[in-house]
């Protein structure tokens, strides 16, 4: 039995793990697929293809803005969901249903290439193999605000960057970096 996610446009079928290349258009009417939270059928796909064919000079950003406007795709605050539309366009391209114009600029991710300056602060390089009882008392302090803890924060960032399994470039959301030191 085929899953709904296995059905592609134009009568082509794939297993969920494969990404086909560009597919020839057969004109075969197929069921609706859910992409980026929207139901995409042959009508919606034809609208996207029409935008692409009639405006080959448009950037991906312009295409996503126009598509969001055309479909009146807005969030709860009434703002256009052009990033969701851009993501939808990328997914349609990955599935081989459309061809997007080439990227004009590489996406900028300032955190990917962030370099932490050497902390210059003393930190033990060898693991601590003592029972916790021998290390007491410990001092736990928040190192997120103020000049008083600037050195602690620099040490926290450097140690997390050096020893965390994913490295550390920046933190997202509410959090409180805590330093634990021997007294």
C-alpha positions in Angstrom: 0.0 0.0 0.0 1.4 3.4 -1.0 1.7 6.2 1.5 0.4 9.7 0.7 3.9 11.0 0.9 5.0 8.6 -1.9 2.8 10.2 -4.6 4.4 12.8 -6.7 2.9 15.1 -9.3 2.6 14.1 -13.0 1.9 10.5 -12.1 5.4 9.6 -10.8 5.9 7.6 -7.6 8.9 7.4 -5.5 9.8 5.9 -2.1 10.1 8.4 0.7 13.9 8.2 0.8 14.7 9.0 -2.8 14.9 12.4 -4.4 14.3 12.2 -8.1 15.8 14.5 -10.7 13.7 16.8 -12.9 10.6 15.0 -14.1 9.0 15.4 -17.6 5.5 16.9 -17.5 3.0 14.3 -18.4 -0.2 16.3 -17.7 -1.5 13.5 -15.5 -3.8 14.9 -12.7 -2.7 13.5 -9.3 -3.8 14.0 -5.7 -2.8 16.9 -3.5 0.5 16.7 -1.6 1.2 18.6 1.7 4.4 20.7 1.3 5.5 23.3 3.9 2.1 23.1 5.6 0.2 23.8 2.4 -1.8 21.6 0.2 -0.1 21.7 -3.3 -2.1 20.2 -6.2 -1.7 20.7 -9.9 -3.3 24.1 -9.8 -0.8 25.4 -7.3 2.1 23.8 -9.1 0.9 25.4 -12.3 0.8 28.8 -10.6 4.4 28.4 -9.4 5.5 27.2 -12.9 3.7 30.2 -14.4 5.6 32.6 -12.2 8.9 31.0 -13.0 8.2 30.9 -16.8 7.0 34.5 -17.0 9.6 36.0 -14.7 13.0 34.2 -15.3 14.8 37.4 -14.2 13.3 37.4 -10.7 15.4 36.4 -7.7 14.3 33.6 -5.4 13.4 36.2 -2.9 11.2 38.1 -5.3 9.5 34.8 -6.4 8.8 33.8 -2.8 7.3 37.3 -2.0 5.1 37.2 -5.1 4.0 33.7 -4.4 3.1 34.5 -0.8 1.1 37.6 -2.1 -0.6 35.5 -4.8 -1.7 32.9 -2.3 -2.3 35.5 0.5 -0.1 33.4 2.6 0.2 35.3 5.9 0.9 34.7 9.5 -1.4 35.5 12.5 -0.1 39.1 12.5 -0.9 39.6 8.8 2.7 39.6 7.6 3.6 37.8 4.4 5.1 34.4 4.9 7.8 34.9 2.3 10.3 32.7 4.1 7.8 29.8 4.2 7.2 30.4 0.5 10.9 30.3 -0.2 11.2 27.1 1.8 8.3 25.7 -0.2 10.0 26.6 -3.5 13.2 24.9 -2.4 11.3 21.7 -1.4 9.5 21.7 -4.8 12.9 22.0 -6.5 14.4 19.2 -4.4 11.5 17.0 -5.4 12.2 17.8 -9.1 8.8 19.5 -9.7 10.3 22.9 -10.6 13.6 24.5 -11.5 14.6 27.6 -9.6 16.9 30.4 -10.9 20.4 30.1 -9.5 21.2 31.8 -6.2 22.5 35.3 -6.7 24.4 35.4 -3.4 25.5 32.8 -1.0 23.5 32.8 2.3 25.4 34.6 5.1 25.6 32.7 8.4 27.8 34.9 10.6 27.8 32.3 13.4 29.1 29.5 11.2 32.5 31.2 10.8 32.7 32.9 14.2 36.1 32.8 15.7 36.5 33.0 19.5 39.5 34.8 20.6 41.9 32.8 22.8 40.6 33.3 26.3 44.0 33.7 27.9 42.4 32.5 31.1 43.7 29.6 33.1 41.6 26.5 32.7 42.6 23.0 33.6 43.4 20.8 30.6 43.4 17.5 32.4 40.1 16.0 33.5 39.2 16.1 37.2 39.0 12.6 38.6 38.4 13.4 42.2 35.3 12.4 44.1 32.9 15.3 44.4 33.2 15.1 48.2 36.9 16.1 48.0 36.2 19.1 45.7 33.6 20.7 48.0 32.8 23.5 48.5 32.0 24.5 44.9 31.0 28.0 43.9 28.2 28.2 41.3 27.8 31.6 39.6 25.9 33.0 36.7 28.3 34.4 34.1 26.0 36.2 31.7 25.9 39.9 32.7 28.0 42.7 33.9 31.7 43.6 33.8 32.3 41.8 37.0 31.7 38.4 35.3 33.2 39.4 31.9 36.2 37.1 32.5 34.0 34.3 33.6 31.9 34.7 30.5 34.9 34.6 28.2 36.2 31.5 29.9 32.7 29.9 29.7 32.4 30.6 26.0 36.0 29.4 25.3 35.5 26.2 27.2 32.2 25.4 25.7 33.6 26.1 22.2 36.6 23.8 22.9 34.9 20.9 24.7 31.3 20.7 23.6 30.7 18.0 21.0 29.0 20.5 18.6 31.5 23.3 19.5 29.8 26.5 20.5 29.2 29.6 18.4 26.2 31.3 20.0 23.3 30.5 22.2 19.6 30.8 21.3 16.7 31.8 23.5 16.6 32.3 27.2 19.4 30.6 29.1 21.7 31.4 32.0 25.3 30.3 31.6 26.5 28.9 34.9 30.1 28.5 36.0 31.2 26.0 38.6 34.5 26.7 40.2 36.5 25.3 43.1 36.5 27.6 46.0 
